[in-house]
Structures are given as structure tokens and as C-alpha cells.
């Protein structure tokens, strides 16, 4: 995202081994896809920005993150 300077989130290495997304959602492929596509729909007060990912991109990102060990 243009101008993004956020440092709030944790490192993503090993993400596929995490039990939860955002500390409260089960780390499953479909939940992760939905989280990437529209985080506020799942956790209304989240600090995670809407990155504008469409369904196909969100699915691909979820697959990548799930593979990180």
C-alpha cells in the first residue's frame, strides 16, 4: 500500500504452524482467505487494514501463508 509504514503485526515466518489468526480466529485456509479479503468483517476492531485483495489473490495469499513452516 502506498505510504504504508506499519509495524504492528508479527513476523510471518512459521505462519502455517500458528493455531490462530489475529489471536482469535482458527487458522484454516478458508478463514484465512476471508481474513485477507475483508478482515473487519471477521474482527470489527482489527488493526489489519483492508489490502484490497480480490478473491483469487486472497486465496493465493492464504495458500502461501499456510505453507510457511
C-alpha positions in Angstrom: 0.0 0.0 0.0 1.4 3.4 -0.8 2.8 5.1 2.2 2.4 2.1 4.5 4.7 2.3 7.5 3.0 -0.1 9.8 5.0 -2.3 12.2 2.1 -3.7 14.2 2.0 -7.3 13.0 4.3 -10.2 13.9 6.8 -11.8 11.5 5.1 -14.2 9.1 7.7 -17.0 9.2 6.1 -20.1 10.5 2.6 -18.7 10.0 1.3 -22.1 8.8 2.1 -23.6 12.2 0.1 -20.9 14.1 -3.2 -22.1 15.6 -4.9 -18.7 15.3 -5.2 -15.7 13.0 -5.3 -12.3 14.8 -5.2 -14.2 18.1 -8.8 -15.4 17.8 -9.7 -17.0 14.5 -8.9 -20.6 13.8 -6.0 -20.8 11.2 -7.8 -22.6 8.4 -7.4 -21.9 4.7 -11.0 -20.6 4.2 -10.9 -18.5 7.3 -7.5 -17.1 6.3 -8.8 -16.3 2.8 -11.8 -14.4 4.3 -9.5 -12.6 6.7 -7.2 -11.4 3.9 -10.2 -10.3 1.7 -12.1 -8.5 4.4 -10.5 -8.5 7.9 -13.0 -6.1 9.5 -15.9 -8.5 8.6 -14.4 -11.1 10.9 -12.9 -8.9 13.6 -14.6 -5.4 13.5 -12.0 -3.6 15.7 -8.9 -5.1 14.0 -5.8 -3.1 13.2 -5.4 -5.2 10.0 -6.1 -2.9 7.0 -8.2 -3.9 4.0 -5.5 -4.5 1.5 -7.9 -4.6 -1.5 -7.2 -8.3 -2.3 -9.8 -9.9 -4.6 -10.9 -13.5 -4.0 -8.3 -15.1 -6.3 -5.5 -13.1 -4.7 -6.7 -13.7 -1.2 -6.9 -17.5 -1.9 -3.3 -17.4 -3.3 -2.0 -15.4 -0.3 -3.7 -17.8 2.1 -2.1 -20.8 0.4 1.3 -19.1 0.6 0.9 -18.2 4.2 -0.4 -21.6 5.1 2.7 -23.2 3.6 5.2 -21.1 5.7 6.7 -23.5 8.2 
